[in-house]
Amino acid sequence: MTVRQAIQDVTDRIVARSRDTRRDYLNHLDEAREAGVHRAALSCGNLAHGFAACSPAEKASLAADKAPNPGIVTSYNDMLSAHQPYQFYPEIIKQAAREIGATAQVAGGVPAMCDGVTQGQKGMDLSLFSRDVIAMSTAIALSHNMFDAAVYLGICDKIVPGLVIGALAFGHLPAVFIPAGPMPSGIPNDEKAKVRQLYMEGKVGRAELLEAESKSYHSPGTCTFYGTANSNQMLMEIMGLHLPGSSFINPGTPLRDALTREATRRALSLTAQGNNYTPMGHIVDEKAIVNGLVGLHATGGSTNHTMHLIAMAAAAGIQITWDDMSDLSDATPLLARVYPNGIADVNHFHAAGGMGFLIKELLEDGYLHEDVKTVWGTGLSGYTVEAKLIEDQLTFEQAPAESALPKVLTSTKAPFQQTGGLKLLTGNLGRSVIKVSAVKEEHRVVEARARVFHNQDALQAAFKSGEIAGDVIAVVRFSGPQALGMPELHKLTPGLANLQDRGFKVALLTDGRMSGASGKVPAAIHMTPEATNGGPISKIRDGDLIRLDANEGTLNFIGDEKEFLSRTPATEDLRPQHYGMGRELFAGFRNLVGAADRGASVFN
């Protein structure tokens, strides 16, 4: 299969840009592989500690180094609906390993926080930093050097990127990522959004709002909208780190358990002790990263991955940029309409044909690299299938030739739009990104006066007091990585959407983040340089005329540019926001963290 020239051009420049760093990474991988895992050569004290809690049979196997021993890295907790099903996975994995004469151990746990719980709260300031904490926790879990492979249990926003970064530090080990799946569909997402807006207008109370939210988020499993959590699952599958067709199977079903058992067997089959050694660091290469980006654009995925994918790629020695992302978005058609880019949810997407249909369409029309390594042992063409359980046997059938729900998932011949869901914005205000897949054409160009706020609470108060009642570009600054840890500002969406629905020209400009579920209101986010570093966003004043053009990819102050650039940057005493809810523990992270366009990472 021949890939389109626009896709190949971006791939080639990523390869050229990453030549030295990728070479160094692969050299380190080879060194770790050659050192190997030799449990039998550990000191008696080391080994005794390593298998003290195992059964006699497992101790004998581990002592003799006879059989592979995958480590399980889990993000289980029973507060996150998406991660609660992982309570039962370790025993399923261990049993599947025992059935083929192997062992498995829980290597360690990683923290998993929920942005849905912390939206608009102090704890949200820890959210982005939790990704790098998860990466370090993964490294600690695997540092015992007891493992021939690893399986990773994680789904939500920062958890999967953190697991990937940590796993790539052990890239000589085979790795399989195992999802838990989305919860069944609740109330329609557009109905939930309507109640949120009514609450902001004071037309319904807290009881009605809580009832709607509870009917939407109602059981174990991932939230069903297409935010960062479900974008993560799409990425793991299209990058070859999941089993085919496994991303969106509901938890607690026989098919879900069968896929978990098969994922264990695949991990064991890929170790250096067999004939199909496939380390994770070889799977995550430049082509796999490009495939992930194409999938993100084709589905209108989360803007959080404009940072996460940069950080994930860097962990494998691969350097990607917002320009790469924007160029791939221009070359990729939008094939999915899942809330907030439509009214359907991920269960509808899966029923329409899901990942198998999506990958088939993109492969056949030259948008993806087929010649990649995967945990399935095939190129990407092995992922054009659906997973099914027939007479208790896990089987994989070819994806349907046509979508069962063409208003939710369509073909490359009839895309919802010719380009993907992301645009890079540049101009005299710096660089930012905007998700346009859910923004109607008539809202993609906004020229209006600025209202400047130094935090989201001030903007919320302005909404509630009726201060904002016309065309506006709301500027929320001092929310960048170094300022606060880059909290999501999704709580602002209902108020801005209310103004837009009343016919006003409305946009948001911020050095913070919006949720992976950011939708119909144009939002220039991840503004770089951030206000804390004296970026142009720190010079905007109330009443300044700003023009956001998502079609042309520009964001500019309109007026006397010389006068604007000569202004003294605004400052803000953020010390009160650096304490409480554990935020004081992350001062080192705020000092180390890089810019949003470099992945907002403390590692690079």
Buried (B, 14 or more C-beta within 10 A) or exposed (E): EEBBEBBBBBBEBBBEBBEEBBEEBBEBBEEBBEEBBEBEEBEEEEBEEBBEEBEEEBBEBBBEBBBBBBBBBBBBBEEBBBBBBBBBBBEBBBEBBBEEEBBBBBBBBBBBBBBBEBBBEBBBBBBBBBBBBBBBBBBEBBEBBBBBBBBBBBBBBBBBBBBBBBBBBBBBBBBBBBBBBBBBBBBBBEBBBBBBBBBBBEEBEEEEBEEBBEBBBBEBBBBBBBBBBBBBBBBBBBBBBBBBBBBBBBBBEEBBBBBBBBBBBBBBBBBBBEEEBBBBBBBBBBBBBBBBBBBBBBBBBBBBBBBBBBBBBBBBBBBBBBBBBBBBBBBBBBBBBBBBBBBBBBBBBBBBBBBBBBBBBBBBBBBBBBEBBBBBEBBBBBBBBBBBBEEEEBEBEEBBEEBEBBEBBBBBEEBBEEBBBBBBBBBBBBBBBBBBBBBEEEBBBBBBEBBBBBBBEEBBEBBEEEEBEEBBBBBBBBBBBBBBBBBBBBBBBBBBBBBBEEEBBBBBBBBBBBBBBBBBBBBBBBBBBBBBBBBBBBBBEEEBEBBBBBEBBBBBBEEEEEEBEEEEBBEBEBEEBBEEEEBEEBEEBBEBBBBBBBBBBBBE
